[in-house]
Amino acid sequence: MKYDLILENIGQLLTMDYEKGGPLCGKDMDQLLVLENKALAIADGRIALIGSNEDASGWPADKRIDCGGKLVTPGLIDPHTHLVFAGSREHEMGLKQKGVPYLEILKQGGGILSTVNATRAASEAALFEKAAYHLDRMLSYGMTTVEAKSGYGLNAETELKQLRAVKKLNNEHPVEIVSTFLGAHAIPPEYKHQPEVFLNEMLQLLDVIQKEELAQFVDIFCETGVFTIEQSKAFLSKAKQKGFQLKIHADEIDPLGGAELASELGAISAEHLVGASEEGIKQLAASGVIACLLPGTSFYLNKPDHAKARKMLEEGVAVTLATDFNPGSCPTENLQLIMSFAAVMYKMTVKEIWNAVTVNAAHAIGLGDERGVIAPMKQADLVIWDAVNYEYIPYHFGVNHTQTVIKKGVIVFEKGDHREQSAFSFT
């Protein structure tokens, strides 16, 4: 058999191919399968076999890559982004530094409503182009699969426009996208005193979303000043009845019981969780709901409190990490930086971090059987790193360590291929 591509002279190969599978929970996250001095072959977009360098010398192939003793891992997976939006909010940074309250920023036309207005005004084509620009950035940082939420429309027309842009991106861009409907991201001004009416309007979109296959997940922002536990439960329960899988923005600020609600409803993940209660954490562990933690958001907003990652791990919770890429509270596409934040802010071990951004992240978006692992017959989503060991990536922060990205067995990014244009084309 002649293979499409062979990677040889791999220094360290992280497979995440655990006997028990995934997601990994609690103390089980502090392990890694590290193979040394290996080679692997790819055929038809999948891993064909893994062997020694000596074995590989006899494997016929169309193309070979000498990894030069570098680290090779599964492609990174980002399970929480707000990828599709219009506009930009850099002008708010100075206001935040001066201590201007968020509600005052809202009154001045900023905050989430600024993004909503810009997104409503943008065409689907414009949203596609801007999101593709950010997706190129994500790819350059080694991300081969991401989740993308809507939520900057807050009306039927724009929410569908966002979701359709995501579907088109998934069909045309190398990075694979899993779509989430977050129409219940905030209460728009026109429904300020009628949140239930607004939620009902968003629920009415589920049939067309299902018919056009625009989203696999439904999410809601359950938080003080946004949607209550009762509203969130009713909304998500109806989405579940329609056949959607659930996610929930839970306990980002206050311990309202979002973690407990995620456990009760069988959500695939609960996200943010900075204010999650001890009981909520215990219920996450018991129910198997994955905790999706977003340290970049706490960093950017300069919040003194962080998600209790170590407590979650001690209780046996499955933890994943994400960028929360969005224009207001975490404008970064760099999951490598998030890995460093998790080490410093959460005190997560390097082994826990690697599992969080591969195998556990795959399970957090419903792709645990196919992504986040390197094993025969699995999809060949790989990163060759400009590093010789796995500890180096979160240690040396703020720079891009990606050398080569392979998606479905095809080289889709190589160092020096910046794929960039000016961000100001979209603002």
QUIRA-V509328 format. One record per backbone hydrogen bond with DSSP energy under -1.0 kcal/mol. NH is the residue of the N-H (numbers start at 1). CO is the residue of the C=O. E is the energy in kcal/mol with one decimal. If there is no record, write none. Layout:
nh: {NH,NH}
co: {CO,CO}
e: {E,E}
//
This chain:
nh: {3,4,5,6,7,8,10,11,13,14,15,18,21,26,28,29,30,31,35,37,38,39,40,41,42,43,46,47,48,49,51,56,57,58,59,62,65,67,69,70,71,72,73,75,76,77,78,82,92,93,96,97,98,99,100,105,106,107,108,109,110,114,115,116,117,118,119,120,121,122,127,128,129,130,131,132,133,134,135,136,137,138,139,140,141,142,143,144,145,146,147,148,149,150,159,160,161,162,163,164,165,166,167,168,169,170,171,172,173,176,178,180,181,185,191,192,194,198,199,200,201,202,203,204,205,206,209,210,211,212,214,216,217,218,219,221,222,222,223,226,227,232,233,234,235,236,237,238,239,240,241,242,243,244,245,247,249,250,256,261,262,263,264,265,267,268,270,271,272,273,273,275,276,281,282,283,284,285,286,287,288,290,291,292,293,297,298,299,300,301,302,303,309,312,313,314,315,317,320,322,324,326,332,335,338,339,340,341,342,343,344,345,348,353,354,355,356,357,360,362,363,364,365,366,367,370,371,374,377,378,380,381,382,383,384,385,386,387,392,396,397,403,404,405,406,407,409,410,412,413,415,417,418,425,426}
co: {60,42,42,63,40,65,38,70,35,72,33,16,18,317,25,26,27,29,13,11,10,51,7,49,5,46,43,378,41,41,39,52,53,55,56,3,6,8,9,67,387,12,383,381,142,357,145,325,89,90,92,93,94,96,95,101,102,103,104,106,105,111,111,112,113,114,115,116,117,118,123,124,125,126,127,128,129,130,131,132,133,134,135,136,137,139,138,76,76,176,78,178,81,180,155,156,157,158,159,160,161,162,163,164,165,166,167,168,169,144,146,148,217,183,188,189,191,194,195,196,197,198,199,200,202,203,205,206,207,208,209,179,179,245,181,184,220,249,227,223,221,228,229,230,231,232,233,234,235,236,237,238,240,239,216,218,220,271,254,257,258,259,260,261,262,246,290,248,292,250,271,251,273,277,278,279,280,281,282,283,284,268,318,270,320,294,294,295,296,297,299,298,307,308,309,310,311,312,291,293,80,330,330,333,334,335,336,337,338,339,340,341,342,349,350,351,352,353,355,358,359,360,362,363,362,367,367,15,47,375,45,379,406,73,404,71,401,385,389,392,395,384,384,413,382,410,380,407,405,405,403,414,416,422,423}
e: {-2.7,-1.8,-1.7,-1.8,-2.6,-2.6,-2.5,-2.0,-3.0,-2.4,-1.5,-1.5,-1.2,-2.3,-2.0,-1.9,-1.5,-1.4,-2.7,-1.6,-1.2,-2.8,-2.5,-2.6,-2.9,-2.5,-1.8,-2.7,-3.3,-1.1,-2.7,-2.2,-1.3,-1.7,-1.6,-2.3,-2.9,-3.0,-3.0,-1.4,-2.8,-2.6,-2.0,-1.8,-2.5,-2.2,-2.2,-2.8,-1.6,-1.3,-2.5,-2.2,-1.4,-1.3,-2.4,-2.0,-2.4,-1.9,-1.6,-1.9,-2.9,-1.2,-1.1,-2.6,-2.6,-2.0,-2.7,-2.6,-1.6,-1.0,-2.3,-2.4,-2.3,-2.3,-2.5,-2.4,-1.7,-1.8,-2.7,-2.3,-1.4,-2.3,-2.6,-2.1,-1.1,-2.0,-2.0,-2.3,-1.3,-2.7,-2.5,-2.6,-1.9,-1.9,-2.4,-2.1,-1.7,-2.6,-2.3,-2.5,-1.8,-2.1,-2.2,-2.2,-2.3,-2.5,-1.5,-1.5,-3.2,-2.3,-2.5,-2.5,-2.9,-1.3,-2.3,-1.6,-1.9,-1.9,-2.7,-2.2,-1.9,-2.1,-2.3,-1.6,-1.4,-1.7,-2.5,-2.4,-2.6,-2.5,-2.7,-2.2,-1.6,-2.1,-2.5,-2.4,-1.1,-2.1,-1.0,-2.4,-1.3,-2.8,-2.7,-2.2,-2.4,-2.8,-2.3,-1.6,-1.8,-2.6,-2.0,-1.1,-1.5,-2.1,-2.0,-2.3,-2.4,-2.2,-2.2,-2.2,-2.5,-2.0,-2.5,-2.4,-2.5,-2.5,-2.4,-2.8,-2.4,-2.3,-1.0,-3.7,-1.1,-2.3,-2.2,-2.2,-2.1,-2.0,-2.2,-2.3,-1.6,-1.8,-3.0,-2.9,-2.7,-1.1,-1.0,-2.2,-2.7,-2.3,-1.1,-2.4,-2.2,-2.3,-2.5,-2.4,-1.8,-2.7,-2.9,-1.7,-2.2,-1.5,-2.1,-1.0,-1.2,-1.8,-1.5,-2.4,-2.4,-1.5,-2.1,-3.5,-1.9,-2.3,-2.3,-2.0,-2.0,-1.6,-2.4,-2.3,-1.7,-1.8,-1.0,-1.4,-3.0,-1.5,-2.5,-2.9,-3.3,-2.2,-2.7,-1.7,-2.4,-2.4,-2.8,-3.0,-3.4,-1.8,-1.0,-2.4,-1.2,-2.2,-2.1,-2.8,-2.9,-2.8,-2.4,-1.8,-2.5,-1.4,-2.8,-2.8,-1.4,-1.5,-1.9}
//
